[in-house]
Structures are given as structure tokens and as C-alpha cells.
Amino acid sequence: MLFLSSPGNRILNRPFELIYIIWTDGAKIKRFFLFFVDIFIQMFKIISMIEIYQTSETSAHEKLLSVLSRHIPAPFEISVTENGKPYIAGDPVYFSLSHSDGRAVIAVSSLPAGIDLEVFKGRVHTKVFSRFPEAEQVEIADESDFLMHWTAREAFVKLRGGQLATMWKHIEFSGGKLRFCGETQRVKLRFYKFYYGIAALCTEMI
């Protein structure tokens, strides 16, 4: 799946943002798709690119290294900041990984990014729901809504680095905006609904 968007609905000769999701691990299909993406990059002025890969939890780390090697040909080492955010020295590319009940998603981006995945379980966690601010509770009607609000928090924490447990009470996601310590954050949230769950991607604004 490929998304081509233009910030502010700009016309075709203006900068675009390219987002694509790899649904399959099939090598031939993937090579064809990436060739197609390269054509788009040549046709349009791409200001940012985001790749999202779906895989199993057991192969997530191996898949991450494989994806990163496409962008970083030389040997590289994944390090971790003091607040727990993984990175590669020099930030040649940004990445984030999330897994839930055997499923996993990987985001690789030209912008700082955080991704979170939560699998459907057929219920809303009432204890967690009660911890959401009232402004969020009124926006939650079912499990999909609940997971959107949950993953928005997780994705933001992964973008910034830190622990959800300590940052939770300072985060609010309502009216389509995310606030931290009462201040609206300059981040962009995108949600992807799969048949097995919901993923949220949080990136810095361009």
C-alpha cells in the first residue's frame, strides 16, 4: 500500500511525503514494489519517506536489521539513548519497532518516528480507560477508539524516548491533537487499522 500526500494540499510540483506499507515478505513482490517506489521518487519532489513493515514478533529483530541494511550499506550498530530510545550514530535513518501478541510492525523514516501496535482482544480495558482524561473518554465508543488513544500515547513516547508509566499522566490525545504537559505537540499522528489490530505512527512535523 502506498500513500502520497502533500502538506497543505499543495499542487503536484510541490514537495510530497511518501509513505508505504510492505504487506508481504515475498522477495520478488517486494523488489517490484520498491522499484515502483523509486519511480515515484523520481517523478515527485519527496520531502520525507516512511516505510512500514508488518512481520511476526519472532522475526522482528531480524527483519529490522534487514530493512536498515537497505539504507545503511556499511556495518552499523544500534545504540540506546539514556531515556531508552534506540538509534544509529549520525541518524542516517530513524526507526521504531513494536510488537503485540505475536505480531510486529517496523517503521523506518527520514524523520524521527515512533510506532506502536496493539492487537484486538474484543474488549476495552476498563481500568486503563478510567485513567484517560474525560476529554478522551467521551471520544471512545469501542475497542478501535480505545486502541487509537492507547497507541497514540505509546507512539509519542517512542518518538521522544522515555517510559509510558512515568509520562502517562502528562499526555492527552483529544480532538485529533496530542498534548504533553498541557502543551500541544508539533507531531503528526497517523493510524493504520489492520484486520488484527491498530498501529499508530508518530513523527515530528515537517
N, C-alpha and C positions, 0 to 999 in steps of 0.2 A: 504494500500500500504506500502511495506517495502523496504527500501534501505539498503544494506550492502556494505560499501565502506572501502577500505584500503588506508590510506595516502601513496602516493608514489608507488601505485600498489604493495604493499608487498604481499608475499605469505601467504597461509592460516594459518600458525602457528604464524603469526604476529598480532599485535593489529589491531582491526577493529573499525569502527564508525557505530553505529546503528541508523537509522532514520526511523520512521514510522509515517504514517498519518492515523488517525481514520476518516473514511468517514461517519460512521453511529453512531447514538446514541443507537442502539439496544443493550440491555444489554447482551443477550445470544451470539450474534455475537462478541461483544466486549470482553467478557470473554474468548471466544475461541481464539480470535486473540492474546490477551495478554498472554495466556498460550503458544501459538506458539512462541511468542517473548521470553518468559522465556527459552524455549528450545534452541533458538539461542544464548542467553546469556551464556548458559552452554557449547555450542559447540565451541564458539569462544571467544577469549580474547577481550572483548568490552572495549574500552578506553573512549568512550563517547556515550551517548544516547540522542536522541531528539524526543520528541513526538509532533505531530502537530494535533490539533483537529479542525474540522470545526463545526460551530454551528450558531444559529441565534443571531443577535445583542441583542435581548431582554433577552436571556437566557445565555449570555456570562459570566456574573459575577458568576452566579450560577454554570455554567459548570466549570469555573476556580477553584472555591473552591472545587468542587467535585474531579477534577483531582489532585489538590495539596494534598488533603486528602489521596490519594493513596500513596503518597511519604512521607507525614509527618503525622503519626498517632496521635501524641499529638496535643492538641489545639495550634493554631498558629495565628499570627496577621500579616497582610500585612501593612508594613510601606512604607514611601516615602522618598527618599534622598532629599537633598537640591536642586538638579537640576531636581527633578521630576521623578526619576526612582523608580518604586515600587520594594520592596524586602521583604524577610522574614529574621529576625535576625539570624545570623550564616550562611546564604546562604546554607541551606540544599539542595536546588534545585533552579534553576533560571527559570524565566518565563517571558512571554511577551504576550500581548493581543492587537489585532487590529480589528476594525470594519469599515464597509463601506456599506452604503445603505442597511441595514438590514442583512448583512452577517457578520460573525466574524470568526477569527482564533485565536487559542491559541497555544503557543509554551511553552513546559516545557523541560528543558535541564539540563544536568550535567555541561554544560559550560555557561558562561554569554552569553545571547542571546537577540536579538531584532527582532520582526517580524512586517511586515506591509502588509496590504491587500488593494487593490484598485479594485473596480468593473468596468467592461467595461461599457462605456457610448456611444460608437460609434463615438467618436471624440477625437482629440488631443487638449488640452488646449493651444491655440496659445500664450497667454500671459505668461504662465508658460514655454512653450517651448523656448520662446525668452530669458528667463533668464538662460537657460542652456549654459555652455561654448561651443564654436564652436566644440571642440573635441567630445562633446556628441551629438550635433545636427546632425552631419554627420552620426551618428550611429542610428538615429531614423527615421524609414521609415513608421511606422504605430502606431496604438494605443498600441499594445502589447509592442513594443520597448519603447514607451513613458512611459508606466506604469512600465516597468522594471527599467528604470532610476529613476523614481519617488520613487518607493518602496525601491530601494537600499538606497536612501538618508534617508528615513523615518526609515528603519530598523536599519541603522547605528546610527541615533540619539537615537533611543530607546535602543540600546545596550549601548551607552555611557551615556545617560541621557542628557537632555537639550531641547531646543526648535528649531524646524526646521527653524523658521523665522530668528533666530539670527545666526544659523550655516550654512544656505544655501550657502552663497557666498564663504564659505571656503571649500565646498565639491565638488569633481569632481569624476564621475564614468565613466571611458572610458577605452577601451582596456581590459575590464574584471577586472580592478583594481580600488579600491576606494582610493582617496587621500583626506586628510584633512589638510588644511593649507599648501598644496604643498607636503606633505609627504605621501608616500604610507603606508596604514594602514595594520597591521597584523591581518586581519579579513578574514573570509570566507563567501562569499555570495552564497546562493542557491535560485533559483527561481522555483516556482510551479505555473503552468498555469491550472486553473480550467475553467470550461465552463462559469463561470460568472465573472471571473477576474483573477488577478495575485497577488501572495503573494511572498514577499522576506524575507528570513531568514538570519540574520547576526550574526555570532558567532565569538568569539575570536579563533585564530589559536591554535591548539594543539601543 
